């Protein structure tokens, strides 16, 4: 008995579908919350360059992120990039005027 043409076509199409390479879909960009969490993990692990990169990406998406502003300003101060650090601390203090830590950190860099 010969297989029907319909069956042969189904088998051929199924085989072609299985043998076709899969193309990876681009992943969605991480959210601000995911970037902050990743930056915090890097910070805690002492991987400050990685934390810097993640907080920078946060600030590209949301320039009002207090945590990213404060941590980036701190990292810049540690790198002796005081003018940039002062600018970020000032921005942070404007957004969070009641935060004593922010005002103290700004004062330390200014001193």
Backbone as JSON, one array per atom type, in Angstrom:
{
  "sequence": "XXXXXXXXXXXXXXXXXXXXXXXXXXXXXXXXXXXXXXXXXXXXXXXXXXXXXXXXXXXXXXXXXXXXXXXXXXXXXXXXXXXXXXXXXXXXXXXXXXXXXXXXXXXXXXX",
  "N": [[0.84, -1.18, 0.0], [0.49, 2.14, -0.83], [1.39, 5.15, 0.8], [-0.85, 7.81, 1.34], [-0.91, 10.89, -0.53], [-1.47, 13.11, 0.98], [-0.7, 12.35, 3.59], [2.05, 12.04, 3.22], [2.78, 14.67, 2.65], [2.11, 15.9, 5.09], [3.94, 14.66, 6.83], [6.34, 15.55, 5.69], [6.17, 18.35, 6.06], [6.02, 18.46, 8.84], [8.53, 17.42, 9.51], [10.18, 19.37, 8.38], [9.5, 21.56, 9.94], [10.47, 20.76, 12.43], [13.19, 20.65, 11.94], [13.93, 23.21, 11.35], [15.91, 25.92, 12.3], [15.65, 27.57, 15.43], [14.98, 30.93, 16.07], [16.27, 33.19, 18.31], [14.34, 35.22, 20.35], [14.42, 38.72, 21.0], [15.2, 39.77, 24.29], [13.12, 41.39, 26.67], [13.79, 44.69, 27.78], [15.28, 45.25, 30.98], [13.3, 46.23, 33.8], [13.04, 49.32, 35.7], [12.88, 48.72, 38.42], [13.99, 46.15, 38.44], [16.59, 46.73, 37.59], [17.46, 48.34, 39.71], [17.36, 46.47, 41.79], [19.3, 44.69, 40.87], [21.52, 46.39, 40.84], [21.68, 46.92, 43.58], [22.31, 44.35, 44.52], [24.83, 43.99, 43.37], [26.19, 46.07, 44.64], [26.08, 45.25, 47.34], [27.64, 42.97, 47.13], [30.05, 44.09, 46.77], [30.82, 44.74, 44.23], [31.42, 47.28, 42.73], [31.78, 48.6, 40.27], [30.0, 47.27, 38.59], [27.63, 47.86, 39.94], [27.61, 50.61, 39.58], [27.24, 50.78, 36.79], [24.66, 49.71, 36.57], [23.06, 51.43, 38.14], [23.45, 53.74, 36.68], [22.06, 53.1, 34.35], [19.51, 53.01, 35.44], [19.11, 55.71, 36.08], [19.1, 56.79, 33.54], [16.62, 56.02, 32.68], [14.92, 56.91, 34.69], [15.26, 59.75, 36.19], [14.65, 60.54, 38.72], [14.97, 58.64, 40.62], [15.56, 57.98, 43.8], [17.22, 56.18, 45.28], [19.06, 55.28, 43.32], [20.2, 57.74, 42.6], [21.44, 58.56, 45.03], [23.25, 56.44, 45.5], [24.79, 56.5, 43.13], [25.93, 59.05, 43.35], [27.48, 58.64, 45.62], [29.27, 56.65, 44.7], [30.55, 58.1, 42.69], [31.83, 60.03, 44.25], [33.61, 58.39, 45.61], [35.21, 57.75, 43.48], [36.52, 60.05, 43.13], [35.32, 61.96, 41.55], [34.24, 64.62, 42.04], [32.72, 66.93, 41.3], [30.65, 65.91, 39.66], [29.53, 64.18, 41.53], [28.63, 65.96, 43.52], [26.67, 67.33, 42.07], [24.75, 65.27, 41.67], [24.15, 64.62, 44.35], [23.02, 67.05, 45.16], [20.74, 67.13, 43.54], [19.45, 64.89, 44.57], [18.98, 65.78, 47.22], [17.2, 67.85, 46.72], [15.01, 66.37, 45.86], [14.5, 64.81, 48.1], [14.26, 66.4, 50.65], [14.1, 66.11, 53.42], [15.72, 64.08, 54.17], [18.24, 63.27, 56.18], [20.62, 61.85, 55.77], [21.22, 62.3, 53.09], [21.72, 65.07, 53.02], [23.92, 65.21, 54.76], [25.78, 63.62, 53.4], [26.14, 65.17, 51.09], [27.27, 67.45, 52.29], [29.67, 66.35, 53.22], [31.02, 65.74, 50.83], [31.24, 68.27, 49.75], [32.92, 69.39, 51.65]],
  "CA": [[0.0, 0.0, 0.0], [1.21, 3.41, -0.88], [0.8, 6.17, 1.66], [-1.54, 8.86, 0.59], [-0.15, 12.12, -0.76], [-1.74, 13.97, 2.13], [0.13, 11.88, 4.68], [3.44, 12.35, 2.87], [2.94, 16.12, 2.81], [2.11, 16.2, 6.53], [5.22, 14.22, 7.38], [7.38, 16.43, 5.18], [6.03, 19.64, 6.73], [6.38, 18.27, 10.25], [9.99, 17.27, 9.57], [10.77, 20.68, 8.08], [9.29, 22.42, 11.11], [11.37, 20.3, 13.49], [14.58, 20.88, 11.55], [14.16, 24.65, 11.17], [16.54, 26.49, 13.51], [14.86, 28.55, 16.17], [15.61, 32.24, 16.2], [16.04, 33.72, 19.66], [13.64, 36.5, 20.4], [15.11, 39.65, 21.89], [14.61, 39.85, 25.62], [12.64, 42.71, 27.04], [14.73, 45.45, 28.61], [14.92, 45.15, 32.4], [12.58, 47.37, 34.36], [13.79, 50.13, 36.67], [12.94, 47.96, 39.68], [14.96, 45.06, 38.25], [17.92, 47.33, 37.55], [17.8, 48.75, 41.08], [17.65, 45.25, 42.55], [20.58, 44.19, 40.38], [22.53, 47.31, 41.36], [21.8, 46.68, 45.02], [23.03, 43.08, 44.7], [26.24, 44.24, 43.04], [26.69, 46.93, 45.71], [26.25, 44.4, 48.52], [28.74, 42.05, 46.85], [31.29, 44.85, 46.61], [31.11, 44.89, 42.79], [30.98, 48.66, 42.59], [31.7, 48.98, 38.85], [28.73, 46.72, 38.09], [26.56, 48.66, 40.55], [27.64, 51.91, 38.91], [26.62, 50.62, 35.47], [23.21, 49.48, 36.69], [22.43, 52.66, 38.6], [23.47, 54.68, 35.55], [20.93, 52.74, 33.49], [18.29, 53.43, 36.13], [18.97, 57.16, 35.95], [18.73, 57.07, 32.15], [15.18, 55.79, 32.54], [14.18, 57.63, 35.73], [16.22, 60.64, 36.85], [14.19, 60.87, 40.06], [15.13, 57.47, 41.48], [16.37, 58.4, 44.94], [18.26, 55.19, 45.62], [20.09, 55.33, 42.28], [20.89, 59.03, 42.73], [22.3, 58.55, 46.21], [24.35, 55.48, 45.32], [25.68, 57.0, 42.08], [26.69, 60.17, 43.93], [28.48, 58.04, 46.52], [30.29, 56.0, 43.87], [31.33, 59.16, 42.04], [32.7, 60.61, 45.27], [34.7, 57.41, 45.83], [36.09, 57.82, 42.3], [37.08, 61.4, 43.15], [34.63, 62.78, 40.55], [33.47, 65.37, 43.04], [31.72, 67.82, 40.7], [29.49, 65.09, 39.28], [28.94, 63.69, 42.77], [27.9, 67.08, 44.13], [25.45, 67.56, 41.27], [23.76, 64.24, 41.96], [23.69, 64.78, 45.73], [22.1, 68.22, 45.2], [19.48, 66.69, 42.95], [18.84, 63.99, 45.56], [18.49, 66.58, 48.35], [15.98, 68.55, 46.25], [13.91, 65.4, 45.82], [14.29, 64.26, 49.45], [14.85, 67.43, 51.52], [14.08, 65.72, 54.84], [16.64, 62.95, 54.39], [19.48, 63.74, 56.78], [21.76, 61.18, 55.15], [21.53, 62.98, 51.83], [22.33, 66.38, 53.33], [25.23, 64.95, 55.35], [26.65, 63.14, 52.32], [26.47, 66.35, 50.27], [28.2, 68.27, 53.06], [30.98, 65.68, 53.24], [31.69, 65.9, 49.53], [31.59, 69.69, 49.63], [34.05, 69.66, 52.54]],
  "C": [[0.88, 1.23, 0.0], [0.56, 4.41, 0.06], [0.17, 7.26, 0.81], [-0.67, 10.1, 0.48], [-0.31, 13.07, 0.42], [-0.85, 13.62, 3.32], [1.6, 12.22, 4.43], [3.7, 13.84, 3.07], [2.97, 16.5, 4.29], [3.44, 15.82, 7.17], [6.36, 15.14, 6.95], [7.34, 17.78, 5.88], [6.4, 19.54, 8.21], [7.89, 18.17, 10.41], [10.67, 18.61, 9.33], [10.63, 21.61, 9.28], [10.24, 22.04, 12.25], [12.83, 20.63, 13.19], [14.92, 22.37, 11.36], [14.78, 25.22, 12.43], [15.64, 27.55, 14.13], [15.65, 29.85, 16.29], [15.26, 32.78, 17.58], [15.34, 35.07, 19.56], [14.39, 37.43, 21.33], [14.4, 39.72, 23.24], [14.15, 41.28, 25.88], [13.67, 43.39, 27.93], [14.3, 45.34, 30.07], [14.21, 46.42, 32.87], [13.48, 48.13, 35.32], [13.95, 49.36, 37.98], [13.95, 46.82, 39.58], [16.39, 45.59, 38.24], [18.38, 47.77, 38.94], [18.16, 47.53, 41.91], [19.0, 44.67, 42.15], [21.73, 45.07, 40.86], [22.76, 47.12, 42.84], [22.58, 45.39, 45.32], [24.52, 43.27, 44.44], [26.9, 45.08, 44.14], [27.02, 46.09, 46.95], [27.43, 43.44, 48.35], [30.08, 42.76, 46.68], [31.72, 45.01, 45.16], [30.63, 46.28, 42.36], [30.93, 49.14, 41.13], [30.39, 48.48, 38.24], [27.56, 47.51, 38.66], [26.47, 50.01, 39.85], [26.93, 51.83, 37.56], [25.11, 50.46, 35.57], [22.48, 50.73, 37.18], [22.42, 53.73, 37.5], [22.32, 54.38, 34.6], [19.6, 53.12, 34.12], [18.06, 54.92, 35.89], [18.69, 57.59, 34.52], [17.22, 56.96, 31.96], [14.35, 56.62, 33.51], [15.15, 58.48, 36.55], [15.79, 61.03, 38.26], [14.3, 59.69, 41.03], [16.1, 57.82, 42.6], [17.51, 57.45, 45.26], [19.41, 55.24, 44.62], [20.88, 56.63, 42.36], [21.89, 59.0, 43.88], [23.51, 57.63, 46.01], [25.31, 55.94, 44.22], [26.53, 58.15, 42.6], [27.79, 59.65, 44.85], [29.61, 57.42, 45.72], [31.16, 57.03, 43.16], [32.28, 59.83, 43.03], [33.88, 59.68, 45.54], [35.7, 57.42, 44.68], [36.76, 59.19, 42.18], [36.53, 62.27, 42.01], [33.65, 63.67, 41.33], [32.42, 66.28, 42.43], [30.46, 67.06, 40.29], [28.76, 64.58, 40.52], [28.09, 64.77, 43.43], [26.6, 67.35, 43.39], [24.36, 66.55, 41.57], [23.25, 64.34, 43.39], [22.72, 65.97, 45.84], [20.74, 67.86, 44.63], [18.72, 65.79, 43.93], [18.23, 64.8, 46.71], [17.26, 67.38, 47.96], [14.77, 67.62, 46.26], [13.53, 64.88, 47.2], [14.86, 65.23, 50.49], [14.89, 67.05, 53.0], [15.03, 64.57, 55.17], [17.98, 63.49, 54.9], [20.71, 63.11, 56.14], [22.19, 61.87, 53.85], [22.23, 64.31, 52.07], [23.74, 66.2, 53.9], [26.22, 64.49, 54.28], [27.08, 64.29, 51.41], [27.49, 67.21, 51.01], [29.59, 67.65, 53.09], [31.72, 65.86, 51.93], [32.08, 67.36, 49.31], [32.81, 70.04, 50.49], [35.32, 69.1, 51.95]]
}
